[in-house]
Amino acid sequence: MTEPPSPRRRTPAPPREDVLAAAMDMIAERGLEKLTMAALGREVGMSSGHLLYYFHSKDELLLRTLEWSEGRLGAARGRLLTGTGTASERLSAYVDLYVPDGHRDPHWTLWLEVWNRSQNADDDARARQAAIEGAWHRDLVALIAEGVSRGEFRRVDADRFAARLRALLDGFSIHVAIGLRGTDRDQVLVQVREFIADSLLVPAG
């Protein structure tokens, strides 16, 4: 008498955070153009259909991956903003964290792709993208307001100055991330710090 075949053992799906981390690693190592559902599925041992079950679309996968990456950056930003040091020193650290590491920085590569796709995104996706930007802005406003109250910074409108500074950072950061010739991270940091020194810092008496 033959024994009935044993049931196939299903391999459990990896935790969602592991999938997002794998997606980010693929962007860093191979570029965004190589990140397909099929390729990611092979990386984490899932079918592309299984990935679509969890994320519904590539747009959602990219946005979730960006949110995951932003969560890590947000934790780092929180540590530096609540750390010791002057407001000026912490503002310099904020700028360091904001500006891409170089051409094809994976976080900025992903950020640019998500924003490019946002033209056709639904209201929920656009609200989630706005939440990412809002967190960076609120932290910068709070830091500038603290520096003003301590007499380190000039008496500026913290919200307006933060908006202008982030616009400057975004423009320069895009140049760095796409590898615009003649623009690198070190040059950008020098120019941003010159702008801050000229327009925000109280001159030493």
C-alpha positions as CSV (number, residue, x, y, z in Angstrom):
1,M,0.0,0.0,0.0
2,T,1.5,3.3,-1.1
3,E,1.6,6.2,1.3
4,P,-0.2,9.3,0.3
5,P,2.2,12.1,-0.7
6,S,3.1,14.4,2.1
7,P,1.7,17.9,1.8
8,R,4.0,20.5,0.3
9,R,5.5,22.7,2.9
10,R,5.0,26.4,2.2
11,T,7.9,28.7,2.7
12,P,6.8,31.6,4.9
13,A,7.0,35.0,3.3
14,P,9.8,37.2,4.7
15,P,8.7,40.1,6.9
16,R,7.6,43.1,5.0
17,E,10.5,45.2,6.4
18,D,12.9,42.6,4.9
19,V,11.3,43.0,1.5
20,L,11.7,46.8,1.7
21,A,15.3,46.6,2.9
22,A,16.0,44.2,0.0
23,A,14.4,46.7,-2.5
24,M,16.6,49.5,-1.1
25,D,19.7,47.3,-1.4
26,M,18.9,46.5,-5.0
27,I,18.5,50.2,-5.8
28,A,21.9,50.8,-4.2
29,E,23.7,48.0,-5.9
30,R,22.1,47.8,-9.3
31,G,20.1,51.0,-9.9
32,L,16.4,51.6,-9.9
33,E,16.0,50.4,-13.5
34,K,16.9,46.8,-12.3
35,L,14.2,46.8,-9.5
36,T,11.3,44.8,-11.0
37,M,8.8,42.8,-9.1
38,A,10.3,39.6,-10.7
39,A,13.8,40.5,-9.7
40,L,12.8,41.5,-6.2
41,G,10.8,38.3,-5.8
42,R,13.9,36.3,-6.7
43,E,15.9,38.2,-4.2
44,V,13.5,37.5,-1.3
45,G,12.2,34.1,-2.4
46,M,8.7,35.3,-3.4
47,S,6.8,35.3,-6.6
48,S,6.0,38.6,-8.3
49,G,2.3,37.7,-7.8
50,H,2.9,37.3,-4.1
51,L,4.6,40.7,-4.0
52,L,1.7,42.3,-5.8
53,Y,-0.7,40.8,-3.3
54,Y,1.2,42.7,-0.5
55,F,1.9,45.9,-2.4
56,H,-0.7,46.0,-5.2
57,S,1.6,47.9,-7.6
58,K,5.1,48.9,-8.2
59,D,4.2,52.5,-7.3
60,E,3.0,51.4,-3.9
61,L,6.2,49.3,-3.4
62,L,8.4,52.3,-4.2
63,L,6.4,54.6,-1.9
64,R,6.5,52.0,0.9
65,T,10.3,51.6,0.4
66,L,10.7,55.4,0.5
67,E,8.7,55.6,3.7
68,W,10.8,52.8,5.3
69,S,14.0,54.6,4.3
70,E,12.6,57.9,5.6
71,G,11.8,56.2,8.9
72,R,15.5,55.4,9.3
73,L,16.6,58.9,8.3
74,G,13.9,60.4,10.7
75,A,15.4,58.4,13.6
76,A,18.9,59.7,12.8
77,R,17.5,63.3,12.4
78,G,15.8,63.0,15.7
79,R,19.0,62.0,17.4
80,L,21.0,64.8,16.0
81,L,18.4,67.5,16.7
82,T,18.0,66.5,20.3
83,G,21.7,66.0,20.9
84,T,24.2,68.2,22.5
85,G,25.8,71.1,20.7
86,T,24.8,74.5,19.5
87,A,21.9,75.1,17.2
88,S,24.4,76.0,14.5
89,E,26.3,72.7,14.9
90,R,23.0,70.8,14.8
91,L,21.9,72.7,11.7
92,S,25.2,71.8,10.0
93,A,24.5,68.1,10.9
94,Y,20.9,68.4,9.5
95,V,22.4,69.7,6.2
96,D,24.9,66.8,6.1
97,L,22.0,64.3,6.5
98,Y,19.9,66.0,3.9
99,V,22.4,66.3,1.0
100,P,23.0,63.0,-1.0
101,D,26.2,61.1,-0.5
102,G,26.9,61.4,-4.2
103,H,25.7,60.4,-7.7
104,R,23.0,57.8,-7.7
105,D,22.5,58.0,-3.9
106,P,19.9,55.3,-3.4
107,H,17.6,57.3,-1.2
108,W,17.5,60.3,-3.5
109,T,17.2,58.1,-6.6
110,L,14.1,56.6,-5.0
111,W,12.8,60.0,-3.8
112,L,13.1,61.4,-7.4
113,E,11.3,58.4,-8.9
114,V,8.4,58.5,-6.4
115,W,7.9,62.2,-6.9
116,N,8.1,61.8,-10.7
117,R,5.3,59.2,-10.5
118,S,3.3,61.4,-8.1
119,Q,1.7,63.3,-11.0
120,N,-0.7,60.4,-11.4
121,A,-0.8,59.3,-7.8
122,D,-4.1,59.2,-5.8
123,D,-4.8,61.5,-2.9
124,D,-3.6,58.9,-0.3
125,A,-0.2,58.5,-1.9
126,R,0.2,62.3,-2.3
127,A,-0.7,62.8,1.3
128,R,1.9,60.3,2.4
129,Q,4.5,62.0,0.3
130,A,3.5,65.3,1.8
131,A,4.0,63.8,5.3
132,I,7.6,62.9,4.4
133,E,8.3,66.4,3.4
134,G,6.4,67.8,6.4
135,A,8.6,65.9,8.9
136,W,11.8,67.4,7.5
137,H,10.2,70.9,7.4
138,R,8.9,70.8,11.0
139,D,12.2,69.7,12.4
140,L,14.0,72.4,10.6
141,V,11.6,75.1,11.7
142,A,11.9,74.0,15.3
143,L,15.7,74.1,15.1
144,I,15.8,77.5,13.5
145,A,13.3,78.8,16.1
146,E,15.5,77.5,18.9
147,G,18.6,79.1,17.4
148,V,16.8,82.4,17.2
149,S,15.6,82.2,20.8
150,R,19.2,81.5,21.9
151,G,20.6,84.4,20.0
152,E,22.6,82.2,17.7
153,F,20.5,83.0,14.6
154,R,19.1,86.3,13.4
155,R,15.5,87.1,14.1
156,V,14.0,85.5,11.0
157,D,10.6,83.9,10.4
158,A,11.6,80.3,11.1
159,D,8.9,78.8,8.8
160,R,9.8,81.1,5.8
161,F,13.5,80.7,6.2
162,A,13.1,76.9,6.5
163,A,11.1,76.8,3.3
164,R,13.8,78.8,1.4
165,L,16.6,76.7,2.9
166,R,15.0,73.4,1.9
167,A,14.3,74.7,-1.6
168,L,18.1,75.5,-1.8
169,L,18.9,72.0,-0.4
170,D,16.5,70.3,-2.8
171,G,17.9,72.0,-5.9
172,F,21.5,71.3,-5.0
173,S,20.7,67.8,-3.9
174,I,19.1,66.9,-7.2
175,H,22.2,68.1,-9.0
176,V,24.3,65.8,-6.8
177,A,22.0,62.8,-7.1
178,I,21.8,63.0,-10.9
179,G,25.6,63.6,-11.2
180,L,25.4,67.0,-12.8
181,R,28.9,67.8,-14.0
182,G,30.6,70.4,-11.9
183,T,28.4,69.8,-8.8
184,D,29.5,67.4,-6.1
185,R,28.6,67.0,-2.4
186,D,31.6,68.9,-1.1
187,Q,30.9,71.9,-3.3
188,V,27.2,71.9,-2.3
189,L,28.0,71.8,1.4
190,V,30.3,74.7,1.1
191,Q,27.7,76.8,-0.8
192,V,24.9,75.9,1.7
193,R,27.0,76.8,4.7
194,E,28.0,80.1,3.1
195,F,24.4,80.9,2.6
196,I,23.6,80.0,6.2
197,A,26.5,82.1,7.5
198,D,25.5,85.1,5.4
199,S,21.8,85.0,6.0
200,L,21.2,83.3,9.4
201,L,24.1,83.3,11.7
202,V,24.6,86.2,14.1
203,P,28.1,87.6,13.4
204,A,30.6,87.1,16.1
205,G,30.9,90.3,18.2
